[in-house]
Amino acid sequence: MTDPRRVELLLDVPWSHPAWELEDGVTMPYGTTQDECARVLVSLLRRWIERTGRSAEVHRDRAVRWDEAHPAVGVDPDVCLLEPAPDTDDREFKSICLWRPGFSAPRLAIEIVSDATARKDYVDGPKKYAACGVQELWVYDPHREGPDDDGGPWAVQVWERGRNGRFRRTYAGDGPAWSAVLGAWIHERVEARRLRVCDDEEGARAWPTAEEEADAARAVIEAERAEKQSALARLAALEAELAALRGG
């Protein structure tokens, strides 16, 4: 029988390390699951920004770099939320360089695990996000491909930066998990291998993507059109019946 007890391990990590250098122009290949999951998260976060009028941006595969003396050192989140939005005239920036004016560390970073990135996302990723100042990190493992040497793999991990600056894992499991940055719940749609953000712990009130809102609006318009056509057909039938009675 597995012993369910756990212990918390605290350790210091370096602020920068040569092993954390990124290769320019090299991105890890996306599988279909990872690509679709990232697309959905980007869409629903952008719609949330529009809905709430926040000064924020969502980026995909945008490297975060924080060591000006060693600018190759960085981390490359699959999805990240920048709030406030970068205060720069350069809208084509390739990296979020934190030593440059107008840039700040992402409030939220999301990693979607694949077989090629599993150990990096589980082991190295949290260290880098701790070093660069990210407020909250999600690690989503749709196919449970992460290592099992400390109890994993897990569907969802949430890491948070406390007021004391410590970056610690606050959740690891199948979900739902709480996101303090979004003030909402993270749910896995197991059958689709997707993450959704919901207002309720039960997962009934999911945040919509822009496409889902557009589909819902079209459905309302189509329903109204169908009801109007039905009403016109009923009116025409009544008029025909009235005309027949008059003729009789």
N, C-alpha and C positions, 0 to 999 in steps of 0.2 A: 504494500500500500504506500502511495506517495505521501511523504510528509508535507503538509500544506504550509508549514511555517516558512517565513521569509525573513531575511535580515537586510537592512539598508546599508549599502556600501557608499561611502563618500570618498572622493579622491579629487585631487587637483589635476587639471590638464593644462598643457602649455597654451599660451595665447596664440602662438604661431609655430609651425613645424614644417620642415622641407618636404615631408611625406604628404603634406596637404596641398601641394601644388597641383593646379589644374592645367591640362593641356589645351591650349587655345585651339578653337575650331573642332574639338573632339567632344561629341555628346554620345551618351550611351543610347543604343538603339531601343526604341519603344516597342513593346508587344501591344497587341490589340487591347488587352485588358487595361494596361497602364495608360495607353493613349486615350481611351474612352473615359476612364476614370478622371484623368487630369482635365479633359475637355469639359466634363460635367461640373467639376469643382470650379474651374475658371468662370464658366458661365453663371453659375448660381452666386458666386462671390461678386462678380461684376454687377449682376442685377441687384444684389443686396446694397452695394455702394450707391447705385442709382436711386434705389427706393428710399434710402436713408439720407441722401444728400451729403455723404461723407467726402472728405478730401483724402482719397485713397486710390490706389491702383493695384491691379492684380497682374502678375507677370508669370510667364512659364519659361523654364529653362534659362533664367537670368542669373548669372553667377554673382555671388556676393563675395567681395574682397575687402579685407580690413587691414592688411599689413602693408603700409606704403613702402617700407624698405624692401619688402619681398612681395611685389604685386601679383605674382603667380599663385600665391597661397589663396585658397578660396574654397567655397562650397557652392554647389549647383543644385538648388532645390527644384523639384519638379513643378511646384506651384508656390508662389509667395505673395503675401499681402503687404504692401507698403503703405503705412499710415503714420504720418502724413505723406501725401504724394510727393515725389521728388520735386524740389524747387530748382529746376534747371531748364535752360532753353534747349538743351540737347535732348530731343525726344527719340533719338536713335541710339541712345547709350547701350552698349553691349554688356556692361557689367555695372553692378551697384558697388561703387568704390566708396567706402565709408569715410575715407579721409578727404573726399572732395566736398566742397560746400553744397548744401542742398540735399544731401543723401543721409538717410538714417537706416539702421538695421531693420529688417522686416519684422512686423509684429507677429506674423504667422508664416511658418514655412511648412510645406507638406512634401513628404517623400513617399513614393509609391514603389514598393519593393518588387523586384523581379529576380529571377535566378542569377542574373549577372551582377546584381547590386545588393544582394541580401546582406552579406557581412558588412559591407560598407555602410548601408543604411542603418543596420542594427548597432554596429560598434563604433565606426569612425564618425558617422553623421552627428550623433548627439554631442560628441566632443567639439566638433567644428562649430555647431550652432551655439554651444555654450561659450566658445571663445569669441564669436563675432557679435554677440549681443542680441540674438533673436529672442523675442518674448515667449513664443510658444511654438512647439514643433509637434507635428503629427507624423507618425510612421505607420503607413497602411500596408499590410501584407496580404493581398487578396488570395494568393495561392498557398499561404503559410510556408514560405520558402526560407525563412530566417533560421538562424542557428538555434539549437535546443540546449545549449550548454548552461543557460541560466534560467531555464523554465519555459522558454518560448518553443516554437514561434507563436506570436500573438496576431490577431486580426488588427488591432489598433493599439498603438502606444501614444500617450500624450506626455510631453515634457514641458515644464513651465519654469519661468524664471521668477523666483520669489523676491520679496522686497529687500532681502539681504543679498541679492545678486546670485544666489545659488540656483543652478539649473538642475532640476531633478525630475525624475519620472513620476508623474502623479497617477497614471493609469496604464495598465497593460492587461488586455483581455479581449473578449468578443464584443464588447460594447453593450449598451450605449455608453459613451464617454462624454464628459462635460468639457466644453471649450470656454475658458474664461475670457479669451480675447473676443470671441463672437457672442458670448452670452447665450449659447445654444448647445444642443446635444448633437453628437456625432453618431450616426447610425450606419451600419453596414447593411446594404441590400445583398444578402448572401447569394441569392439566385443570379443576380446580375453582376456580382463582384464589383460593386460600386460603393462609394461613400456618399451619404446625403447628410445635410445639416437640417435639423428639425427644432422647432420651438418647444416641443414637448418630449419628455423622456420616453414616452410610448412610441414616438416616431410617426404619429398621425399627421402632424402639421409640418410637412417638409418644405424647405425653401425651394421655390421654383427656379428653374433656369429661364433665361430669356426666351428660349424656344418653347418651353412648356407654357409660359404665360401667353405667348403668341398663339399657340395651339388652343389654349383655353378661350382666348378672346374670339378666335375664329369659330369655335364650337358654339359660343353664345350667339354670335351673329347668325350662324346657320340655323340654330334652334329658333331664333326670332323670325328668320325668313320663312322657315317651315310653318311656324304658327300663323304667320300672316297669310301664307298661301292657303292654309287649312281654313282660316276664317273667311277668306274671300270665296273659297269653294263652297262653304256652308251658306254664305250669303247668296251666291248665285243659285244654289239649289232652292233656297227659300223663295227667291224672286221668281224662279221658274214655276214653283208650286203655286205661288200666289197668282201668277199669270194664268196658269191652267184653271184655277178656281174661278177667276174672273171670266175666262172664256166659256166655262161650263155654265 
